[in-house]
Amino acid sequence: MQAVTDHGFIHLLRRYGGADVCFAEYFRVTADSKLDREILRCATANETGRPVVLQMIGNDVTHLVRTAKELQKHPVAGIDLNLGCPAPRVFNKCAGGGLLRDLPRIDRILGALREAITEVPFTVKTRIGVEAAALAEFEALLAIYARHEPDLLTVHGRTVREMYRTEVHYDFIAHAVAVMRCPVLANGNVDSPETALRVLAETGARGLMLGRGAIRNPWLFEQIRAAAAGREVVEPTGREVLAYLKALFETVTDEGYTEEERVHRVKKHLNFIGLGVEPRSAFLDGMRRTRSREALFEVCAAYLEHDRPMRLVAPSVEEVNALS
Ligand SMILES: Cc1cc2nc3c(=O)[nH]c(=O)nc-3n(C[C@H](O)[C@H](O)[C@H](O)COP(=O)(O)O)c2cc1C
């Protein structure tokens, strides 16, 4: 995830178990783009002991192929193409989720990448369409994906317009599982071991991709493994969550910056964690007002200095409404 799952963060996750496979934030590919050294480090300085896949986003066949060839000179576990990002600056340039409007171009890009990526698996991450969810639109996309035989397909079960907040169309993911010959990963709103098992059962997907849930709860990978194996799911205590937030501060913020800049930087992550700590957003509001490390961790301690187990699940829209 952009500006979130950097080299330090994926190594931090490993302390809590971590993913079986990690997908790094994307490289923007344009006519004059070079490989971003920091993102590349996720693979070249990978000490997690787990594979790291690098991801590209762009819309020009020649430059995507050039970048894919360069990436294969490095120890990458796979090369992924992003067909889902809804950010306006990406979408409007017809890259990421924006490409889902241009099927002939996706066809050309996938054909060229399938031919160029010979050393490592070639994988694709997609949303289910652009506007309202429509199975016919998704089927047309799947037909193109199937033709180019990616080694893995990850489906975020929302359209581009649905951004991040709507319900996830898990039935569409189940459809992709039925149609594709390659393994499919299900993605979207998996934030607890119960949801994980339900989504796996409902979709038949080979695995799950976790995004925001893993930032809020880095124990989630182990919790899902435990639930899947019928073992007891262990929830972290408040104090353990507090220790995670302190480790996060040290990991994702650079000592070369001022304290205020470091506090600002860690808020990017805390924004995803906040409602899991306190559902009425008092924690979020409090931490957002802080400028120093001391003030930030005073707010954190007020909510987390205890030994009660924490679920670290963000409330649903209905739950938030019920609270107010
Ligand atoms: C801030 C942010 C940055 C993201 N960056 C990426 C990215 O670089 N590549 C990618 O494939 N998905 C990216 N995503 C999408 C997530 O990987 C994921 O598909 C989406 O958040 C839904 O899954 P979740 O509910 O588990 O978070 C990003 C999402 C957010 C919120």
PDBQT file of the ligand as one rigid body, heavy atoms in Angstrom, charges set to zero:
ROOT
HETATM    1  C1  LIG A 401      -3.633   4.171   1.376  1.00  0.00    +0.000 C 
HETATM    2  C2  LIG A 401      -3.810   2.978   0.478  1.00  0.00    +0.000 A 
HETATM    3  C3  LIG A 401      -2.800   2.645  -0.416  1.00  0.00    +0.000 A 
HETATM    4  C4  LIG A 401      -2.928   1.542  -1.259  1.00  0.00    +0.000 A 
HETATM    5  N1  LIG A 401      -1.913   1.224  -2.133  1.00  0.00    +0.000 NA
HETATM    6  C5  LIG A 401      -2.021   0.106  -2.906  1.00  0.00    +0.000 A 
HETATM    7  C6  LIG A 401      -0.958  -0.290  -3.784  1.00  0.00    +0.000 A 
HETATM    8  O1  LIG A 401       0.106   0.358  -3.885  1.00  0.00    +0.000 OA
HETATM    9  N2  LIG A 401      -1.140  -1.419  -4.518  1.00  0.00    +0.000 N 
HETATM   10  C7  LIG A 401      -2.288  -2.176  -4.422  1.00  0.00    +0.000 A 
HETATM   11  O2  LIG A 401      -2.408  -3.193  -5.085  1.00  0.00    +0.000 OA
HETATM   12  N3  LIG A 401      -3.296  -1.811  -3.621  1.00  0.00    +0.000 NA
HETATM   13  C8  LIG A 401      -3.188  -0.701  -2.870  1.00  0.00    +0.000 A 
HETATM   14  N4  LIG A 401      -4.233  -0.352  -2.040  1.00  0.00    +0.000 N 
HETATM   15  C9  LIG A 401      -5.452  -1.187  -1.998  1.00  0.00    +0.000 C 
HETATM   16  C10 LIG A 401      -5.332  -2.288  -0.965  1.00  0.00    +0.000 C 
HETATM   17  O3  LIG A 401      -4.266  -3.158  -1.301  1.00  0.00    +0.000 OA
HETATM   18  C11 LIG A 401      -6.614  -3.139  -0.892  1.00  0.00    +0.000 C 
HETATM   19  O4  LIG A 401      -6.880  -3.658  -2.161  1.00  0.00    +0.000 OA
HETATM   20  C12 LIG A 401      -7.822  -2.340  -0.404  1.00  0.00    +0.000 C 
HETATM   21  O5  LIG A 401      -7.495  -1.484   0.667  1.00  0.00    +0.000 OA
HETATM   22  C13 LIG A 401      -8.952  -3.297   0.054  1.00  0.00    +0.000 C 
HETATM   23  O6  LIG A 401      -8.461  -4.249   0.959  1.00  0.00    +0.000 OA
HETATM   24  P1  LIG A 401      -8.558  -4.056   2.576  1.00  0.00    +0.000 P 
HETATM   25  O7  LIG A 401     -10.013  -3.871   2.906  1.00  0.00    +0.000 OA
HETATM   26  O8  LIG A 401      -7.969  -5.340   3.116  1.00  0.00    +0.000 OA
HETATM   27  O9  LIG A 401      -7.765  -2.844   2.904  1.00  0.00    +0.000 OA
HETATM   28  C14 LIG A 401      -4.119   0.748  -1.202  1.00  0.00    +0.000 A 
HETATM   29  C15 LIG A 401      -5.141   1.092  -0.299  1.00  0.00    +0.000 A 
HETATM   30  C16 LIG A 401      -5.008   2.193   0.537  1.00  0.00    +0.000 A 
HETATM   31  C17 LIG A 401      -6.125   2.529   1.494  1.00  0.00    +0.000 C 
ENDROOT
TORSDOF 0
